[in-house]
Amino acid sequence: MHRDIEAIQEKIHAESAFLSRLLEEVGRVVVGQRYMIERLLVGLLADGHVLMEGVPGLAKTMTVRALAGAVSTTFRRIQFTPDLLPADLIGTLVYDPQHSEFKTRKGPIFANIILADEINRSPAKVQSALLEAMQERTVTIGDTTYPLDAPFLVLATQNPIEHEGTYPLPEAQVDRFMLKLVVTYPDKDEELEIMRRMAAGPEPQVSAVVEPDEILRARKAVELIYMDPQVEKYIIDLVFATRLPKDYDLGDLADLIAFGASPRATISLAKAARAHAFLRRRGYVTPEDVRSIGLEVLRHRVLLTYEAEAEERTADDVVNRILNSIEVP
């Protein structure tokens, strides 16, 4: 086993060489926001979609554009609005009178990286048009199902403070996001650098420094990263504690949790922990990898009761309590 981990370690070092180039190129445009950039890379490496929540002006859109620009792939930014239709997203059949037949006109979803900007501005029928693409990586138009090119990644943003004219994401939609990030304000030094850089001239342009094949090879390397059975059990305990808190001496959470995390959370936590280890250039997963990414994987999958809302308890409070209570192997 020791030799196997050494072999994995060598492969990780070889396949992670592009990370330095990617981070350096994104850093030319985005100041700070290391947390957001790392979590977006976790999604990219673990083949998982990411939902970003934060007030306007925190460089969510800019960061996604910079990341997409640094990878030599196709990128589409879709502005979700109340009048958007599913056909505007996935495409539709258009009648060609010259040949007396219907032809497929593909929508903007046929790209490698999709920025779904302010995703909660569109009604449920539009949001649900993403479900098949996010889960099966296919799109059905009429009677034909089209595969989406790899890598395929949906990065969505939403505003947490302005709820007028917004539509809450359906639970089935939210569960398909591997990670939910809460983006916060930069510190003073970072904001000073942002002011100097952005107020002095045009925004710097990003160049493509990473090929899609490098991403796909890195994903295969991530799948090889070793996870000890004790770490696997730790992941299972964390997820089951959201469903059966009394079994883990967390009885006070039982009245706060309406529904715990689904098996998709278990899969996502394992994949994300491996990707987090890859970012640290390690060929094995530690419990700290799981703890580091646990909040982002679980916060949108733990549904609270009305009692929790009345007590002004949040999903973050519940998940943090579980992370701090379950014994680390």
C-alpha positions as CSV (number, residue, x, y, z in Angstrom):
1,M,0.0,0.0,0.0
2,H,2.9,2.4,0.8
3,R,4.3,1.9,-2.7
4,D,0.9,2.4,-4.2
5,I,0.5,5.8,-2.5
6,E,4.0,6.8,-3.6
7,A,3.0,6.0,-7.2
8,I,-0.2,8.0,-6.8
9,Q,1.9,10.8,-5.3
10,E,4.2,11.0,-8.3
11,K,1.2,11.1,-10.7
12,I,-0.4,13.9,-8.6
13,H,2.8,15.9,-8.8
14,A,2.9,15.4,-12.6
15,E,-0.8,16.1,-13.3
16,S,-1.0,19.2,-10.9
17,A,1.7,21.2,-12.7
18,F,-0.9,23.3,-14.5
19,L,-2.4,24.6,-11.2
20,S,0.4,27.2,-10.7
21,R,-0.1,28.6,-14.2
22,L,-3.9,28.7,-13.7
23,L,-3.7,30.4,-10.3
24,E,-1.2,32.9,-11.5
25,E,-3.2,33.9,-14.5
26,V,-6.5,34.2,-12.6
27,G,-4.6,36.3,-9.9
28,R,-3.8,38.8,-12.6
29,V,-7.4,39.8,-12.7
30,V,-8.9,38.8,-9.3
31,V,-7.4,40.2,-6.1
32,G,-7.6,37.9,-3.1
33,Q,-10.7,35.6,-3.0
34,R,-8.4,32.6,-2.5
35,Y,-11.3,30.7,-0.9
36,M,-13.6,31.2,-3.8
37,I,-11.0,30.4,-6.4
38,E,-9.9,27.2,-4.6
39,R,-13.5,26.0,-4.2
40,L,-14.2,26.6,-7.9
41,L,-11.1,24.5,-8.7
42,V,-12.5,21.8,-6.4
43,G,-15.6,21.8,-8.5
44,L,-13.6,21.8,-11.8
45,L,-11.4,18.8,-10.6
46,A,-14.2,16.8,-9.0
47,D,-16.6,17.3,-11.9
48,G,-19.1,19.1,-9.7
49,H,-21.2,22.2,-10.2
50,V,-20.9,25.2,-7.9
51,L,-23.5,27.7,-6.5
52,M,-22.1,31.0,-5.3
53,E,-24.0,33.3,-3.0
54,G,-22.9,36.8,-2.1
55,V,-23.9,40.4,-2.2
56,P,-23.3,42.3,-5.5
57,G,-19.8,43.5,-6.3
58,L,-17.7,40.7,-4.8
59,A,-16.1,39.6,-8.1
60,K,-18.2,36.4,-8.4
61,T,-18.8,36.9,-12.1
62,M,-15.3,38.3,-12.8
63,T,-13.7,35.3,-11.1
64,V,-15.7,32.8,-13.1
65,R,-14.9,34.7,-16.4
66,A,-11.2,34.7,-15.4
67,L,-11.2,31.0,-14.6
68,A,-12.9,30.2,-17.9
69,G,-10.6,32.5,-19.8
70,A,-7.5,30.8,-18.4
71,V,-8.8,27.4,-19.6
72,S,-8.9,27.0,-23.4
73,T,-12.6,26.0,-23.5
74,T,-15.9,27.4,-24.6
75,F,-17.6,29.7,-22.1
76,R,-21.1,31.1,-22.0
77,R,-22.6,33.6,-19.6
78,I,-26.3,33.3,-19.3
79,Q,-28.2,36.2,-17.6
80,F,-31.2,34.6,-15.9
81,T,-34.2,36.9,-16.1
82,P,-38.0,36.5,-15.3
83,D,-38.8,36.3,-19.0
84,L,-36.2,33.7,-19.9
85,L,-37.6,30.5,-21.5
86,P,-36.2,27.0,-21.4
87,A,-35.7,27.1,-25.1
88,D,-33.5,30.2,-24.6
89,L,-31.2,28.0,-22.5
90,I,-31.1,24.5,-24.2
91,G,-32.2,25.4,-27.7
92,T,-35.2,24.4,-29.8
93,L,-36.5,23.0,-33.1
94,V,-36.8,25.5,-35.9
95,Y,-38.8,24.8,-39.1
96,D,-36.8,25.2,-42.3
97,P,-39.4,25.9,-45.1
98,Q,-36.8,25.5,-47.8
99,H,-36.3,21.8,-46.9
100,S,-39.7,21.3,-45.2
101,E,-38.1,19.9,-42.0
102,F,-37.3,20.9,-38.5
103,K,-33.7,21.7,-37.7
104,T,-32.1,21.8,-34.2
105,R,-30.8,25.2,-33.0
106,K,-28.6,24.6,-30.0
107,G,-28.7,27.0,-27.1
108,P,-25.9,28.4,-25.0
109,I,-25.9,25.4,-22.6
110,F,-23.7,23.7,-25.3
111,A,-20.5,25.0,-23.8
112,N,-17.8,23.7,-21.5
113,I,-18.2,26.3,-18.7
114,I,-21.6,27.9,-18.0
115,L,-22.0,31.0,-15.9
116,A,-25.7,31.0,-14.7
117,D,-25.8,34.6,-13.5
118,E,-28.4,35.4,-10.9
119,I,-30.0,31.9,-11.4
120,N,-32.8,32.7,-9.0
121,R,-34.2,35.5,-11.2
122,S,-35.9,32.9,-13.5
123,P,-38.9,30.8,-12.7
124,A,-38.7,27.1,-11.9
125,K,-39.5,25.9,-15.4
126,V,-36.3,27.6,-16.6
127,Q,-34.2,26.4,-13.7
128,S,-35.4,22.8,-14.2
129,A,-34.2,23.0,-17.8
130,L,-30.7,22.7,-16.3
131,L,-31.4,19.5,-14.4
132,E,-30.7,17.0,-17.2
133,A,-27.6,18.8,-18.3
134,M,-26.2,19.0,-14.7
135,Q,-26.8,15.4,-13.8
136,E,-26.6,13.4,-17.0
137,R,-24.4,15.8,-19.0
138,T,-26.9,15.5,-21.9
139,V,-29.6,17.8,-23.4
140,T,-32.8,16.6,-25.0
141,I,-34.3,18.7,-27.8
142,G,-37.4,17.2,-29.4
143,D,-36.8,13.5,-29.7
144,T,-33.0,13.7,-29.8
145,T,-30.6,13.6,-26.9
146,Y,-27.3,15.3,-27.3
147,P,-24.2,14.7,-25.2
148,L,-22.4,17.7,-23.7
149,D,-18.6,18.0,-24.3
150,A,-16.3,17.4,-21.3
151,P,-15.4,19.2,-19.2
152,F,-18.9,20.6,-18.5
153,L,-19.3,22.8,-15.4
154,V,-22.2,25.0,-14.3
155,L,-21.2,27.9,-12.0
156,A,-24.2,29.8,-10.7
157,T,-24.5,33.0,-8.7
158,Q,-27.4,34.3,-6.6
159,N,-28.0,37.4,-4.5
160,P,-28.9,36.6,-0.9
161,I,-30.4,40.0,0.1
162,E,-32.7,41.1,-2.7
163,H,-35.6,38.7,-2.8
164,E,-38.1,40.8,-4.8
165,G,-38.7,39.2,-8.2
166,T,-36.7,36.1,-7.4
167,Y,-37.7,32.4,-7.4
168,P,-36.2,30.0,-4.8
169,L,-34.3,27.2,-6.4
170,P,-36.1,23.8,-6.2
171,E,-34.6,21.3,-3.9
172,A,-33.8,18.9,-6.7
173,Q,-31.9,21.7,-8.4
174,V,-30.0,22.8,-5.3
175,D,-29.0,19.2,-4.6
176,R,-27.2,18.9,-8.0
177,F,-24.7,21.6,-7.0
178,M,-21.7,19.8,-5.4
179,L,-20.7,23.0,-3.5
180,K,-22.5,26.1,-2.2
181,L,-20.1,29.0,-1.5
182,V,-20.9,32.0,0.6
183,V,-18.6,34.7,-0.7
184,T,-17.6,37.4,1.8
185,Y,-16.0,40.8,1.6
186,P,-12.2,41.2,1.0
187,D,-10.0,42.5,3.8
188,K,-8.6,46.1,3.9
189,D,-5.3,45.3,2.1
190,E,-7.1,43.4,-0.7
191,E,-9.7,46.1,-1.1
192,L,-6.9,48.7,-1.4
193,E,-5.2,46.6,-4.1
194,I,-8.6,46.2,-5.9
195,M,-9.1,50.0,-5.8
196,R,-5.6,50.7,-7.2
197,R,-5.8,48.1,-9.9
198,M,-9.4,48.6,-11.1
199,A,-9.5,52.4,-10.8
200,A,-6.3,53.1,-12.7
201,G,-7.2,51.7,-16.1
202,P,-8.9,48.9,-18.1
203,E,-9.4,45.5,-16.6
204,P,-6.4,43.1,-17.3
205,Q,-7.1,40.4,-19.9
206,V,-6.7,36.7,-19.2
207,S,-4.9,34.4,-21.5
208,A,-5.6,30.7,-22.0
209,V,-2.8,28.8,-20.2
210,V,-4.5,25.4,-19.6
211,E,-5.8,22.9,-22.1
212,P,-9.0,20.9,-21.5
213,D,-6.9,17.7,-21.7
214,E,-4.9,18.8,-18.7
215,I,-8.2,19.2,-16.7
216,L,-9.5,15.8,-17.9
217,R,-6.2,14.1,-17.0
218,A,-6.2,15.8,-13.6
219,R,-9.8,14.4,-13.0
220,K,-8.6,10.9,-13.6
221,A,-5.7,11.5,-11.2
222,V,-8.1,12.8,-8.6
223,E,-10.1,9.5,-8.8
224,L,-6.9,7.6,-7.9
225,I,-6.2,9.5,-4.7
226,Y,-6.2,7.0,-1.8
227,M,-8.9,7.3,0.9
228,D,-8.5,5.3,4.1
229,P,-11.5,3.3,5.3
230,Q,-11.5,5.4,8.5
231,V,-11.9,8.5,6.4
232,E,-14.7,6.9,4.5
233,K,-16.4,6.1,7.8
234,Y,-15.9,9.7,8.9
235,I,-17.7,10.9,5.8
236,I,-20.6,8.5,6.4
237,D,-20.9,9.6,10.1
238,L,-21.0,13.3,9.1
239,V,-23.8,12.7,6.6
240,F,-25.8,10.3,8.9
241,A,-25.5,12.9,11.7
242,T,-27.6,15.2,9.6
243,R,-30.3,12.5,9.3
244,L,-30.1,10.9,12.8
245,P,-28.6,13.4,15.1
246,K,-29.8,11.6,18.2
247,D,-27.6,8.6,17.3
248,Y,-24.5,10.9,17.6
249,D,-25.4,12.6,20.9
250,L,-26.8,15.6,19.0
251,G,-30.3,15.3,20.2
252,D,-30.8,19.1,20.4
253,L,-30.4,19.3,16.6
254,A,-33.3,16.8,16.0
255,D,-36.0,19.5,16.3
256,L,-34.0,21.8,14.0
257,I,-33.4,19.5,11.0
258,A,-36.4,18.7,8.8
259,F,-34.4,16.7,6.2
260,G,-30.8,15.5,6.3
261,A,-28.3,15.3,3.5
262,S,-29.0,12.8,0.6
263,P,-26.6,10.0,-0.6
264,R,-25.5,12.5,-3.3
265,A,-23.9,14.5,-0.4
266,T,-21.9,11.5,0.6
267,I,-20.6,11.0,-3.0
268,S,-19.9,14.8,-3.3
269,L,-18.1,14.9,0.0
270,A,-15.8,12.0,-1.1
271,K,-15.1,13.5,-4.5
272,A,-14.6,17.1,-3.1
273,A,-12.2,15.8,-0.4
274,R,-10.1,14.0,-3.1
275,A,-10.0,17.2,-5.2
276,H,-9.0,19.2,-2.1
277,A,-6.1,16.8,-1.5
278,F,-5.1,17.2,-5.1
279,L,-4.9,21.0,-4.7
280,R,-2.5,20.3,-1.8
281,R,-0.5,17.9,-4.1
282,R,-1.2,14.9,-1.9
283,G,-1.9,11.4,-3.0
284,Y,-4.1,10.6,0.0
285,V,-7.1,12.1,1.7
286,T,-6.9,13.3,5.3
287,P,-9.8,14.1,7.7
288,E,-8.8,17.7,7.4
289,D,-9.6,17.6,3.7
290,V,-13.1,16.4,4.6
291,R,-13.5,19.1,7.3
292,S,-12.2,21.8,5.0
293,I,-14.8,21.1,2.3
294,G,-17.7,19.7,4.5
295,L,-19.5,23.0,5.1
296,E,-19.7,23.8,1.4
297,V,-21.0,20.3,0.5
298,L,-23.6,20.1,3.3
299,R,-24.9,23.6,3.9
300,H,-27.5,23.5,1.1
301,R,-28.5,19.9,1.6
302,V,-29.6,20.3,5.3
303,L,-33.2,21.6,5.4
304,L,-34.3,23.2,8.6
305,T,-37.6,23.2,10.4
306,Y,-39.8,26.2,11.1
307,E,-38.6,26.0,14.7
308,A,-35.0,26.5,13.6
309,E,-36.0,29.5,11.6
310,A,-37.9,30.9,14.6
311,E,-34.8,30.5,16.7
312,E,-32.8,32.2,13.8
313,R,-30.6,29.2,13.4
314,T,-29.0,28.6,10.0
315,A,-27.9,25.5,8.1
316,D,-24.3,26.7,8.6
317,D,-24.9,26.6,12.4
318,V,-26.2,23.1,12.3
319,V,-23.4,21.8,9.9
320,N,-20.7,23.5,11.9
321,R,-22.0,21.9,15.1
322,I,-21.9,18.5,13.4
323,L,-18.4,19.0,12.1
324,N,-17.2,20.1,15.5
325,S,-18.9,17.2,17.3
326,I,-18.2,14.1,15.2
327,E,-15.0,12.4,16.3
328,V,-12.2,12.9,13.8
329,P,-10.3,9.6,13.0
